[in-house]
Amino acid sequence: ETGSEDIDILPNGLAFISSGLKYPGIKSPRPDKPGEIFLMDLNEDNPRAVELRISRGFDLASFNPHGISTYID
């Protein structure tokens, strides 16, 4: 509903998508909903975005993702 803000696609076809960015002063359709990270496997015939669960102890209420990047070691 709020759209994705950024996407990072790994060489193996997995895509990480940040969503739910809220800008101060701009009306949000769901102001109380925290941001989210989704995973999509682009190797599948019909890929779909799946919300990733965020670890306990993380301040989810203030999660407002702007951008996303990955590091491959």
N, C-alpha and C positions, 0 to 999 in steps of 0.2 A: 504494500500500500504506500509506503514512503519511498520506495525505490532503492536502488543500490547506489552507493557512493563510489566504490572502486572495486576492481577485480584484479587478481594476480593468478596467472595460469602457470603451473609448474610444467617442466618438460614431459612428465608422465601423463599429462592430461587432466590432472586434478586442478580445479579452480576454486579459489577462496574469494568470497564476496563479502564486502562490508556493507551494512545497510542500517538505515535509521538515523542518519546524521540530522541534527537539529541546529539551525543557526539562531543565535540570539536575536530577538526582535522580529523573526519571521514566523508566521503562524504555521504550526505543525498539525497534520490531521490526527495524530495520536501523541500528544505531548507527554503523557505519562508512560509510554512504552519505551523501554530501553533499547539501545542499539543491538544489533545481532551480527553474527558471522555465519555465513552459509558455505557449504561445500557442494561442489557439483563435479561429477566424474564425466568429462567430455568424451570418454571412450565408450560410454553406453549408447545404445541405439536411441533411446529416449531419455537423455539426461534431465534430471530434475534437481533443483536446489534443496538441500536438506540442512535445517538449522543445526548448528553445532551447540552442544551443551557446554556452558562455561563453568569452570571449576567453582566449588564452594569457596566462600571467603572473598571472592572477587566482588567489588562494589558495582554490581550490575545496574543499580538505580542511576548511577551517573555515567554509565557507558555510552559514549557518543562517538562512535568510530568515524574518523576522517582519514581515508586512505587505508591501504593495506599493502604489505610487502612480505616476502618470504626470504629466508636465508637457507641456502643449501650448503652443507658442509661436505 
